Amino acid sequence: MRTIFGRGPSLQLRLFLTVLLSLAGIVADARFHLFDSMRLYINSFASPLLHLASVPRDVVEGASLQLRSRSELLKDNQQLQQQLFLLRSDLLRMAELSQENRRLRELLGSPVTQDSRKMVARILSVDTDPFVYQVVIDKGIEHHVYEGQPVVNDQGVIGQVVSVGKTSSRVLLISDVSHALPVRVLRNDLRAIASGTGNINELTLKNLPKNVDIQDGDILVTSGMGGHFPEGYPVAKVTRFANEEHNPFAEIKAEPLATLDRLRYVLLLWEDAKSMGPLPVISTESSLSAASSGQTTAQASEQKTEAVSAGAPTQTVTAVQNADHKVKPGKNKTDKVKRQEQRQ
């Protein structure tokens, strides 16, 4: 008599066969790659299903991102408008103060500072050596970049160019141990040297006496004494001043004002002598002779000064110099006539 439900293999045998087939499939796929084509077809078939299943999540995330981005943009726009309003209010007095500063410098005989030429550069890469703080920018010889050129940003001094290529250059940051920068304290014009410590957020002022007038929070700016950096650019803020007994000098630490570990764009500065062409040279003798030889030479000297201040061509200045030299014989001839009259 046959039963309705036939008896098959036992559960243990089924488990053993399943494990054996699984191991065989794993070995065959790993050794002979038998299921690569099958896996490709399965993935191609399941890919639309996966995208369809992720549509609700993508919609929700996209909507939240759009709302968040719009709110952030509105907030940034409001902040930028406030900053622009404040800068415009400061700019109203800038022209008058600049003119007043120029006149005072002329009265004191101090050289008038000129605005430096600037160029924006982008950071291409950062040095991976943990003991070297250098970055590579996308400007080189083609953009008239030179070694020793100062590099700043909207916050303060970044460093200076140490090597120049055709289309890129390498910049040494001020926090590198091999970098030193002449600075002065903005509060009292005290001069010092700010050296890198190997820490991205720390500078040190070395070889200063214990009784030096420096306080926590003092702002350090470039002094212009090194010949590379223009005067007056902010560098760092003093964060620690200690005069311990076992140290012969004061221990002074400062934090760079620029965020050196989050740089994206920097500014390259050109000195006036490098950004402008060579100025015409006027001899001192002609100036002295013009000053000491009557009204005609005074007018020639005045014309010469106007020609130089207006950036006149070299030929015009040479003509003025020749005019000075033409006056000299007349003066010498008059002296000879006076001497003959005295002899007589």
C-alpha positions as CSV (number, residue, x, y, z in Angstrom):
1,M,0.0,0.0,0.0
2,R,1.4,3.3,-1.0
3,T,1.2,6.3,1.3
4,I,0.0,9.7,0.1
5,F,3.1,11.5,1.4
6,G,6.4,9.9,0.3
7,R,9.3,9.9,2.6
8,G,12.4,11.6,1.2
9,P,15.9,12.0,2.5
10,S,16.5,12.9,6.1
11,L,17.0,16.5,7.2
12,Q,20.7,15.8,8.1
13,L,21.3,14.5,4.6
14,R,19.7,17.6,3.1
15,L,21.8,19.9,5.2
16,F,24.9,18.0,4.3
17,L,24.1,18.2,0.6
18,T,23.3,21.9,0.8
19,V,26.6,22.8,2.6
20,L,28.5,20.6,0.1
21,L,26.9,22.4,-2.9
22,S,27.6,25.8,-1.3
23,L,31.2,25.0,-0.8
24,A,31.5,23.7,-4.3
25,G,29.9,26.8,-5.7
26,I,32.3,29.0,-3.6
27,V,35.4,27.1,-4.8
28,A,34.2,27.1,-8.4
29,D,33.5,30.9,-8.3
30,A,36.8,31.7,-6.6
31,R,39.0,29.4,-8.7
32,F,37.4,29.3,-12.1
33,H,35.1,32.4,-12.1
34,L,32.1,30.3,-13.4
35,F,29.5,32.7,-12.0
36,D,30.9,36.0,-13.3
37,S,28.5,36.2,-16.3
38,M,25.6,35.1,-14.1
39,R,26.4,37.7,-11.5
40,L,26.6,40.4,-14.2
41,Y,23.1,39.5,-15.5
42,I,21.7,39.4,-12.0
43,N,23.1,42.8,-11.1
44,S,21.8,44.3,-14.4
45,F,18.4,42.9,-13.6
46,A,18.4,44.0,-10.0
47,S,19.8,47.5,-10.6
48,P,16.5,49.1,-11.7
49,L,14.8,47.6,-8.7
50,L,17.5,49.0,-6.4
51,H,17.1,52.5,-7.9
52,L,13.4,52.3,-7.6
53,A,13.6,51.2,-4.0
54,S,15.9,54.2,-3.2
55,V,13.7,56.8,-4.9
56,P,11.7,57.7,-1.7
57,R,14.9,58.2,0.3
58,D,16.5,60.3,-2.5
59,V,13.5,62.5,-2.7
60,V,13.4,63.1,1.0
61,E,17.2,63.8,1.2
62,G,17.1,66.0,-1.9
63,A,14.2,68.1,-0.5
64,S,16.0,68.5,2.8
65,L,19.2,69.5,1.1
66,Q,17.5,72.0,-1.1
67,L,15.8,73.6,1.9
68,R,19.0,73.6,3.9
69,S,21.0,75.1,1.1
70,R,18.5,77.8,0.4
71,S,18.4,78.8,4.1
72,E,22.2,78.8,4.2
73,L,22.4,80.9,1.1
74,L,19.9,83.4,2.5
75,K,21.9,83.6,5.7
76,D,25.2,84.1,3.9
77,N,23.7,86.7,1.6
78,Q,22.4,88.6,4.6
79,Q,25.8,88.5,6.2
80,L,27.6,89.6,3.0
81,Q,25.2,92.5,2.6
82,Q,25.9,93.7,6.2
83,Q,29.7,93.4,5.6
84,L,29.4,95.2,2.3
85,F,27.4,98.0,4.0
86,L,30.1,98.4,6.7
87,L,32.9,98.3,4.1
88,R,31.2,101.0,2.0
89,S,30.8,103.2,5.1
90,D,34.5,102.8,5.8
91,L,35.3,103.5,2.1
92,L,33.7,106.9,2.3
93,R,36.5,108.1,4.5
94,M,39.3,106.1,2.8
95,A,40.0,108.5,0.0
96,E,40.2,111.5,2.4
97,L,42.4,109.7,4.8
98,S,44.7,108.5,2.1
99,Q,45.1,112.0,0.7
100,E,45.7,113.3,4.2
101,N,48.3,110.6,4.8
102,R,50.1,111.4,1.5
103,R,50.2,115.1,2.4
104,L,51.6,114.5,5.9
105,R,54.3,112.2,4.5
106,E,55.3,114.8,1.9
107,L,55.6,117.4,4.7
108,L,57.7,115.1,6.8
109,G,59.8,114.0,3.9
110,S,58.8,110.4,4.3
111,P,58.4,108.3,1.2
112,V,54.8,107.8,0.1
113,T,53.7,104.1,0.2
114,Q,52.1,102.9,-3.0
115,D,49.6,100.2,-3.5
116,S,51.0,96.8,-4.5
117,R,49.8,94.9,-7.5
118,K,47.9,91.7,-6.5
119,M,46.9,88.4,-8.2
120,V,44.6,85.6,-7.0
121,A,46.1,82.1,-7.0
122,R,44.5,78.8,-6.2
123,I,46.0,76.0,-4.0
124,L,46.7,73.0,-6.1
125,S,48.2,70.6,-3.5
126,V,49.6,70.5,0.0
127,D,52.9,68.9,1.0
128,T,52.3,65.5,2.6
129,D,55.4,65.6,4.7
130,P,54.2,66.3,8.3
131,F,57.4,68.3,9.1
132,V,57.2,70.6,6.0
133,Y,54.5,73.2,5.6
134,Q,54.4,74.0,1.9
135,V,51.7,74.4,-0.7
136,V,51.6,74.5,-4.5
137,I,49.8,77.3,-6.3
138,D,48.7,77.5,-9.9
139,K,50.8,80.6,-10.9
140,G,54.4,80.5,-12.2
141,I,56.9,82.2,-14.4
142,E,54.2,82.9,-17.0
143,H,52.4,85.1,-14.5
144,H,55.7,86.9,-13.4
145,V,55.9,85.1,-10.1
146,Y,59.4,85.3,-8.5
147,E,61.2,83.7,-5.6
148,G,60.7,85.5,-2.3
149,Q,57.4,86.9,-3.4
150,P,55.0,87.6,-0.4
151,V,51.8,85.6,-0.3
152,V,48.8,86.8,1.8
153,N,45.0,86.3,2.0
154,D,42.1,88.2,3.4
155,Q,43.1,87.3,6.9
156,G,46.8,87.9,7.0
157,V,50.2,86.8,5.8
158,I,50.5,83.2,4.5
159,G,54.2,82.8,3.5
160,Q,56.4,83.4,0.6
161,V,57.4,81.8,-2.7
162,V,60.4,79.5,-2.5
163,S,60.5,77.9,-5.9
164,V,58.9,78.9,-9.2
165,G,58.0,76.7,-12.2
166,K,56.5,77.5,-15.5
167,T,52.8,77.3,-14.5
168,S,53.0,76.6,-10.7
169,S,55.0,77.7,-7.7
170,R,55.8,76.4,-4.2
171,V,54.9,78.5,-1.2
172,L,56.6,78.1,2.2
173,L,54.1,78.9,5.0
174,I,55.0,81.1,8.0
175,S,54.6,78.2,10.4
176,D,57.4,76.1,8.9
177,V,60.5,75.8,11.1
178,S,62.7,77.2,8.4
179,H,60.7,80.4,8.0
180,A,61.3,83.7,9.8
181,L,59.5,87.0,9.3
182,P,60.4,90.5,10.7
183,V,57.4,91.9,12.5
184,R,56.5,94.7,14.8
185,V,53.9,95.0,17.6
186,L,51.0,97.2,16.4
187,R,50.5,98.7,19.9
188,N,54.0,100.1,20.5
189,D,56.0,99.5,17.2
190,L,58.4,97.0,19.0
191,R,60.3,95.1,16.4
192,A,60.9,91.3,16.6
193,I,61.4,88.2,14.5
194,A,58.5,85.7,14.2
195,S,59.7,82.2,13.5
196,G,57.8,79.0,12.6
197,T,57.7,76.2,15.2
198,G,56.5,73.3,13.0
199,N,53.0,73.7,14.5
200,I,50.5,75.0,12.0
201,N,48.8,77.2,14.6
202,E,51.9,78.6,16.4
203,L,54.7,81.1,15.9
204,T,57.4,82.1,18.4
205,L,59.3,85.3,19.0
206,K,62.9,84.5,20.0
207,N,65.7,86.3,21.8
208,L,63.6,89.0,23.4
209,P,64.4,90.1,27.0
210,K,62.2,89.3,29.9
211,N,61.2,93.0,30.4
212,V,60.0,93.4,26.9
213,D,56.7,95.3,26.5
214,I,54.6,92.6,24.9
215,Q,51.2,91.5,26.2
216,D,48.7,88.7,25.4
217,G,46.5,89.8,22.6
218,D,49.0,92.1,20.9
219,I,48.7,92.1,17.1
220,L,51.9,91.5,15.1
221,V,52.2,93.1,11.6
222,T,54.9,93.0,9.0
223,S,57.6,95.6,9.7
224,G,58.9,95.9,6.1
225,M,62.5,95.5,7.3
226,G,63.2,92.2,5.6
227,G,62.8,93.5,2.1
228,H,60.2,91.0,0.9
229,F,56.9,91.8,2.7
230,P,55.3,95.3,2.5
231,E,54.8,97.0,5.8
232,G,51.6,96.8,7.8
233,Y,50.1,93.4,6.8
234,P,48.7,91.4,9.9
235,V,50.6,88.3,10.8
236,A,49.7,86.9,14.2
237,K,48.2,87.5,17.7
238,V,50.2,86.9,20.8
239,T,48.7,84.1,22.9
240,R,51.4,83.5,25.5
241,F,54.0,85.6,27.3
242,A,56.1,83.9,30.1
243,N,59.3,85.0,31.7
244,E,60.5,82.0,33.7
245,E,63.6,82.2,35.8
246,H,65.5,79.4,34.2
247,N,65.1,80.9,30.7
248,P,67.4,83.8,29.8
249,F,64.8,85.2,27.4
250,A,61.1,85.6,27.5
251,E,58.9,82.8,26.0
252,I,56.5,84.4,23.6
253,K,54.0,82.4,21.4
254,A,51.7,83.8,18.8
255,E,48.9,82.3,16.7
256,P,48.7,83.1,12.9
257,L,45.7,85.2,12.0
258,A,45.3,83.3,8.7
259,T,43.9,79.7,8.9
260,L,46.8,78.0,7.3
261,D,45.3,74.5,7.3
262,R,42.2,75.6,5.3
263,L,43.6,77.5,2.4
264,R,41.9,77.5,-1.0
265,Y,42.8,80.9,-2.5
266,V,45.7,83.2,-1.8
267,L,47.0,86.6,-3.0
268,L,50.4,87.2,-4.6
269,L,51.9,90.7,-4.0
270,W,54.3,92.6,-6.3
271,E,56.5,95.3,-4.9
272,D,56.3,98.7,-6.7
273,A,59.7,98.3,-8.2
274,K,58.9,94.9,-9.6
275,S,55.3,95.7,-10.8
276,M,56.3,98.9,-12.5
277,G,59.0,99.5,-15.0
278,P,62.4,101.1,-14.1
279,L,62.0,104.8,-13.4
280,P,64.2,107.3,-15.2
281,V,67.3,108.3,-13.2
282,I,68.0,112.0,-12.7
283,S,71.5,113.1,-11.7
284,T,71.9,115.0,-8.4
285,E,74.3,117.5,-9.9
286,S,71.7,118.8,-12.4
287,S,69.2,119.2,-9.6
288,L,71.6,121.2,-7.4
289,S,72.7,123.4,-10.3
290,A,69.1,124.1,-11.2
291,A,68.3,125.1,-7.6
292,S,71.3,127.5,-7.4
293,S,71.1,129.3,-10.7
294,G,68.3,131.8,-10.8
295,Q,64.7,131.8,-12.0
296,T,65.3,130.0,-15.4
297,T,66.8,127.0,-13.8
298,A,64.1,126.9,-11.1
299,Q,61.5,126.6,-13.8
300,A,63.5,123.8,-15.4
301,S,63.7,122.0,-12.1
302,E,60.0,122.4,-11.6
303,Q,59.3,121.0,-15.1
304,K,61.6,118.1,-14.4
305,T,59.8,117.3,-11.1
306,E,56.4,117.4,-12.8
307,A,57.7,115.1,-15.6
308,V,59.0,112.5,-13.1
309,S,55.8,112.6,-11.0
310,A,53.6,112.3,-14.0
311,G,55.6,109.3,-15.3
312,A,56.8,111.2,-18.4
313,P,59.0,109.4,-21.0
314,T,62.7,109.3,-20.6
315,Q,63.3,111.6,-23.6
316,T,61.3,114.4,-21.9
317,V,63.4,114.1,-18.7
318,T,66.6,114.0,-20.7
319,A,65.6,117.2,-22.4
320,V,65.0,118.8,-19.1
321,Q,68.4,117.7,-17.9
322,N,70.0,119.2,-21.0
323,A,68.3,122.4,-20.2
324,D,69.9,122.4,-16.8
325,H,73.3,121.8,-18.3
326,K,72.8,124.7,-20.8
327,V,72.5,127.1,-17.9
328,K,75.8,126.2,-16.4
329,P,78.0,127.9,-19.0
330,G,76.2,131.2,-18.5
331,K,76.8,131.0,-14.8
332,N,80.5,130.2,-15.3
333,K,80.9,133.0,-17.8
334,T,79.4,135.5,-15.4
335,D,81.8,134.4,-12.7
336,K,84.8,134.9,-15.0
337,V,83.7,138.4,-15.9
338,K,83.4,139.3,-12.2
339,R,86.9,138.0,-11.5
340,Q,88.3,140.1,-14.4
341,E,86.5,143.2,-13.0
342,Q,87.9,142.5,-9.5
343,R,91.4,142.2,-11.0
344,Q,91.1,145.5,-12.9
